[in-house]
Amino acid sequence: MNILGISAFYHDSAAALVRDGEIIAAAQEERWTRIKHDNRFPSNAVEYCLEAGGLGAEELDYVVFYEKPLVKFERLLESYIAYAPRGFRQFLMGMPLWLRQKLHLPREMDKALGHKYKGRYVFTEHHESHAASAFFPSPFEEAAILTMDGVGEWATGSFGVGRDNKIELHKVMHFPHSLGLLYSAFTYFTGFRVNSGEYKMMGLAPYGEPRYYDVIMEKLIDLKEDGSFRMDMSYFPYCHKMVMISTKFEKLFGGPARSVEAPLTEREMDIAASIQAVTEEIMLRAARYVHQQTEMKNLVLAGGVALNCVGNGRILREGPFDSIWIQPAAGDAGGALGAALFVWYQLLGNERKTDGNDKQKASLLGPQYSNEQIRQYLDSINAKYHVLAREQEVFDTVAEMINEGKVIGWFQGRMEFGPRALGSRSIIGDARSEKMQSIMNRKIKFRESFRPFAPCVLREDAHNYFEMKDGQDSPYMLLVASVKENKRLPVSIPVESLKGLDKLKVKRSVVPAITHVDYSARIQTVDAERHPKLHRLMGVFKEKTGCPVIINTSFNIRGEPIVCSPEHAYRCFMATNMDVLVMENLILYKEEQPQAKQYQIDEYKAQFELD
Ligand SMILES: [Fe+2]
């Protein structure tokens, strides 16, 4: 039985194909259209899923959409009425899309499936989809479920229990009160883009001090012991205006929002630190409450807030649960997968077996390209490449180049599903290098200098470098842990004297390129089962250097979606200062390519809106 899940029209449209309970394929639309967080109908992703499953739309048994558009529409109408006549403009602006597409989803989906699909359309609830995406692929037979995000229909968070093939959600927090929207309001205020720059604000937080923590707690929210809260909406006019925050909010934090691309000041850093601390407190309270209510040992998480890996790390270390599992596509893209799994297990009642491993397949659920396909493309553009006949040659050559400080585009196997690159569409480099953080930010990704990079570490060595238990997994880069004391370096300058971005100037550990200014690192553990090639490459690098850690960042520049095809990868390689590109067994050296000229680089950068 083939079930196609779809999420669209909010942000991060995606499609997923589930066959007899097995996840066959899943991907975000942005990877094809090259528009980050593309929210249009995911026609390309649907086409890919069908191709990956080797079937036509007429062979689908169910098509399921990840939320209930009519209930969402009702929320818009009710919110409008509650604030009328304020908000009329916002209401009018939203209407055309609703009338044209969102209220006519079966028609839209018919069109996208070439009018071949004759089955029924199922609509799950937004938070059900998140919850299903968290529980069903998890390794647990039973677990508590916690979902938190911006907003779905009405819900902005929920908790419940998953047991065998069923999930049950108990309690929800309702719009307009929302941790996702609260975090986004601060994302906007610190000068980053809503629904995109949240990650940057989290990365900025360690530069500041949580000086505004009490102000947020006292004035903006009324936080309960169970992690639920009410927001003072006089600070957040998003129900009736196209803006996240009011002038009252700006006054409270000492002036207007930072304008986009303006220099970052200590105020933004302190604000980022403060809202991050508040978010962690809310996440911890919610986790404790859910534990108390469900008495479960395991916790699963999804919804955009579950991408807050600093908060996740704290739940794991301080919270009451023994283990946690987080859906790697925790945002709305993952809703497509959750919706499809929901139909298979919950609606159709099929059996669910667990064997201690998750069913996410390392989240490598996107397209892959053979050596032959890559060659054909490279030949068509007269690119210069070398074929490494034996796989071992690839590992030896690349490990040596990492050791030499080269920056490498690493394109292998199936593309990742979810926002993180996990070693299939990655840019990798030497974590021991003092200069690498700055080189990667300025010369490769063209992004802000403060942004940290994440490490890949061999799973068997993770506990030697980071504050983790022996054998503990973080295969999806969704947990933050500190660099171990014995890997830190003595700092000659008094740390207290360093303010803001100056904190970057200190070499803090033996792997400085991935050690954030508070010694934290967003960890991906690499094991032989999920990432055989990357694991072997890192094994060779460790033999050579003694170091089981490398930098791993997504294969894209600022504002660009992660590359999907060899063509995207080659273009990005040529437009940046990457030294080497390795696609399967083919290797390309920058100096051998017809030179990319400066204007082409600018042209390339101009294609993507700054995020
Ligand atoms: Fe969501």
Boltz pocket constraint, residues with backbone or C-beta under 6 A from the ligand:
constraints:
  - pocket:
      binder: B
      contacts: [[A, 126], [A, 130], [A, 149], [A, 150], [A, 151], [A, 152], [A, 303], [A, 304], [A, 330], [A, 331], [A, 332]]
      max_distance: 6.0
